[in-house]
Amino acid sequence: MQLFNLVACSTCRVSMIEGGGDAAGWSIFALLVVIVAMLSGVAFFMIRIARREREHFDPTLSDDYVPSKSSS
């Protein structure tokens, strides 16, 4: 805390002491919640699309792809 007193301006130092320093922690937590929610939404829709594709798959529309044998 001593280094913070030397580096920060008086306004920032007083705000940090009076505010308890929780603003940065709460903002990081809020951004983490937003990121997790967005990633969950993307994963949900990807899984949903894959399941719907599997349920409505028409084998007559698939290609007859046969992979070639490797030369190794």
C-alpha positions in Angstrom: 0.0 0.0 0.0 3.0 2.3 0.6 4.0 2.2 -3.1 0.4 3.0 -4.1 0.5 6.1 -2.0 3.6 7.3 -3.8 2.5 6.5 -7.3 -1.1 7.6 -7.4 -2.5 11.1 -7.4 -4.3 12.3 -4.4 -7.7 11.9 -6.0 -7.2 8.3 -7.0 -5.6 7.4 -3.7 -8.5 8.9 -1.7 -11.1 7.3 -4.0 -9.4 3.9 -3.6 -9.2 4.2 0.2 -12.8 5.4 0.6 -14.3 3.1 -2.0 -12.6 0.0 -0.6 -11.0 -0.9 -4.0 -13.9 -3.1 -4.9 -14.8 -1.4 -8.2 -12.1 -3.2 -10.2 -13.0 -6.5 -8.8 -16.7 -6.1 -9.5 -16.1 -4.9 -13.0 -13.9 -7.9 -13.8 -16.6 -10.2 -12.3 -19.3 -8.4 -14.4 -17.2 -8.9 -17.6 -16.6 -12.5 -16.7 -20.4 -13.1 -16.4 -21.0 -11.5 -19.8 -18.2 -13.6 -21.5 -19.5 -16.8 -19.9 -23.1 -16.0 -20.9 -22.0 -15.3 -24.5 -19.9 -18.5 -24.8 -22.8 -20.5 -23.3 -25.2 -19.1 -25.8 -22.9 -19.9 -28.7 -22.3 -23.5 -27.4 -26.0 -24.0 -26.9 -26.9 -23.0 -30.4 -24.1 -25.1 -31.9 -25.3 -28.2 -30.0 -28.9 -27.4 -31.0 -28.0 -27.2 -34.7 -26.0 -30.4 -34.6 -28.9 -32.3 -32.9 -31.4 -31.0 -35.4 -29.2 -31.9 -38.3 -28.8 -35.4 -36.9 -32.6 -35.8 -36.4 -33.5 -34.6 -39.9 -30.6 -36.2 -41.8 -31.6 -37.7 -45.2 -29.2 -40.4 -46.3 -30.2 -40.1 -49.9 -28.7 -36.6 -50.0 -25.3 -37.7 -48.7 -22.3 -38.2 -51.0 -20.7 -41.6 -51.5 -17.3 -40.4 -50.4 -14.7 -43.2 -49.9 -11.4 -42.0 -48.7 -8.4 -43.1 -50.7 -5.9 -45.4 -49.2 -2.8 -43.8 -47.8 0.5 -44.7 -49.4 2.4 -45.0 -46.1 
